[in-house]
């Protein structure tokens, strides 16, 4: 199945994450309960039936899949005292990435990344803990989340203009840079999600529409 192949290639199962991180399932659950560690991005429920010489056998199991970048996040948590410090680490890395991108010429006037940044970061932290960004970014880490959000805002600002309005040279350059940035941060998505995904709507379709 394509879904299982995609998950196996791009994610760690919980068992793999624990092995790479050097913790056990109870420690992982405790970090999640303390609002320091994201939950799984995908949960695969399997109903397996097997026929053989010995008869029919059935098994029912669930596999949880985590972004591979979460292994490094767990490594960081060992040195932190609780949710407050974990959030501060997330927010500092997010802000630092926005600063890098601004220095490179990628920025937006969207108030979410201006006066409303602190509230935005709190919302991003909640999505991070829910496992949402493990699904839609390649690593699930703060730097990629910041890249994805900034790129998405820039793209939506530019393509929100009337189609009959010719893009200025500046807008075309900004759009190209933002789409390329989103491409580096955005996950590939499994086949059943692709048509509704940010990759399809804001990368593939925008490149085709604006001939980037």
C-alpha positions in Angstrom: 0.0 0.0 0.0 1.2 3.5 -0.9 0.2 4.9 2.5 2.2 2.4 4.4 5.2 2.9 2.1 5.0 6.7 2.6 4.8 6.4 6.4 7.6 3.9 6.5 9.9 6.1 4.4 9.2 9.5 6.0 8.3 8.8 9.6 9.4 6.8 12.7 7.0 4.4 14.3 6.8 4.9 18.0 9.1 1.9 18.5 11.7 3.3 16.2 11.4 6.8 17.8 12.0 5.2 21.2 15.0 3.2 20.0 16.6 6.2 18.4 15.9 8.5 21.3 16.9 6.1 24.1 13.7 6.4 26.1 10.8 4.1 26.8 7.1 4.3 26.1 6.3 5.5 29.7 8.8 8.4 29.4 7.4 9.4 26.0 3.8 9.4 27.5 5.0 11.5 30.4 6.6 14.1 28.2 3.4 14.3 26.2 1.3 14.6 29.4 3.6 17.4 30.5 2.9 19.3 27.2 6.5 19.1 26.2 6.4 16.5 23.4 4.2 16.3 20.3 1.7 13.5 19.8 1.8 11.2 16.8 1.0 12.7 13.4 -0.5 9.5 12.0 -2.2 6.6 13.7 -2.6 3.5 11.6 -5.1 0.9 12.7 -4.5 -2.5 11.2 -6.9 -5.5 11.0 -4.8 -8.4 9.7 -6.2 -11.7 8.6 -4.0 -14.7 7.8 -4.9 -18.0 6.2 -2.4 -20.9 6.3 -2.2 -24.7 6.7 -2.9 -24.1 10.4 -6.0 -22.2 9.8 -7.2 -18.6 10.0 -5.5 -16.0 12.3 -6.5 -12.4 13.0 -4.7 -9.6 14.7 -5.7 -6.0 15.5 -3.1 -3.4 16.2 -2.3 0.3 16.0 0.9 1.9 14.8 1.7 5.5 15.7 4.0 7.5 13.4 6.1 10.5 14.4 8.2 13.0 12.4 11.8 11.9 12.3 12.9 15.4 13.6 11.2 14.6 16.9 14.2 12.5 17.9 16.4 15.6 18.2 13.5 17.4 20.1 13.5 14.6 22.7 17.3 15.0 23.0 16.7 18.7 23.8 14.0 18.0 26.4 16.4 16.1 28.7 18.0 19.4 29.6 14.7 21.3 30.2 12.7 21.6 33.4 9.1 21.7 32.1 6.6 23.0 29.6 7.6 26.6 30.1 11.2 26.0 29.1 10.1 23.7 26.2 7.9 26.5 24.9 10.6 29.1 25.2 13.0 26.9 23.3 10.4 26.4 20.6 9.6 30.1 20.4 13.3 31.2 20.3 14.1 28.9 17.5 10.9 30.0 15.6 11.8 33.7 16.0 15.5 33.1 15.0 14.3 31.4 11.8 12.0 34.3 11.0 15.0 36.7 11.5 17.2 34.7 9.2 14.5 34.8 6.5 13.9 38.5 6.9 17.6 39.1 6.5 17.3 37.1 3.2 14.5 39.4 2.0 11.5 37.2 2.9 9.1 39.0 5.1 5.5 39.9 5.4 3.3 42.7 6.9 0.9 40.1 8.3 0.2 41.1 11.9 0.5 37.5 13.1 4.3 37.8 12.6 4.3 41.4 13.9 2.3 42.8 16.8 0.5 39.5 17.2 3.6 37.2 17.2 3.3 36.1 20.8 -0.3 34.9 20.4 0.7 33.3 17.1 3.5 31.4 18.7 1.2 30.1 21.4 -1.1 28.8 18.6 1.8 27.3 16.8 3.0 25.6 20.0 -0.5 24.0 20.4 -0.4 22.7 16.8 3.1 21.5 17.3 2.1 19.5 20.4 -1.0 18.1 18.5 1.4 16.6 16.0 0.0 18.7 13.1 3.3 20.0 12.0 4.9 16.6 12.1 2.4 15.8 9.3 2.8 18.9 7.1 6.5 19.7 7.4 9.4 17.4 6.7 11.0 17.4 10.2 8.2 18.9 12.4 10.8 21.2 14.0 10.4 24.9 14.8 12.6 26.2 12.0 10.6 24.4 9.4 7.3 25.4 10.9 8.4 29.1 10.8 9.5 28.7 7.2 6.2 27.1 6.2 4.1 29.7 7.9 6.0 32.7 6.5 6.1 31.2 3.0 2.4 30.4 3.1 1.5 34.0 4.2 3.6 35.5 1.4 2.2 33.2 -1.2 -1.4 33.9 -0.1 -0.8 37.7 -0.1 0.5 37.7 -3.7 -2.0 35.2 -5.2 -4.8 37.0 -3.5 -4.5 39.8 -6.0 -6.9 39.6 -9.0 -5.6 37.2 -11.7 -6.0 39.8 -14.4 -3.6 42.0 -12.6 -0.1 41.4 -13.9 2.4 40.6 -11.2 5.1 43.2 -10.7 8.7 42.0 -11.1 9.1 42.3 -7.3 6.0 40.2 -6.6 7.1 37.5 -9.1 10.5 37.3 -7.4 8.9 37.2 -3.9 6.4 34.6 -5.0 9.2 32.4 -6.5 11.3 32.6 -3.4 8.3 31.9 -1.1 7.2 28.9 -3.2 10.8 27.5 -3.2 11.0 28.0 0.5 7.7 26.2 1.1 8.9 23.4 -1.1 11.9 22.8 1.1 9.8 22.8 4.3 6.6 21.1 3.2 6.1 17.3 3.5 5.2 15.3 0.4 1.9 14.0 1.9 0.4 10.6 1.3 -1.6 10.0 -1.9 -5.0 10.3 -0.2 -4.2 13.8 1.2 -2.2 15.3 -1.7 -5.0 17.1 -3.5 -6.0 19.0 -0.3 -2.5 19.6 0.8 -0.5 22.8 0.9 2.0 21.2 -1.4 -0.6 20.8 -4.1 -2.4 24.1 -3.6 0.4 26.5 -2.8 3.4 24.9 -4.6 2.3 22.7 -7.6 -0.8 24.8 -8.6 0.9 28.2 -8.0 3.9 27.2 -10.1 1.6 26.1 -12.9 -0.7 29.1 -12.7 2.1 31.7 -12.6 4.6 29.7 -14.7 7.3 29.9 -12.1 
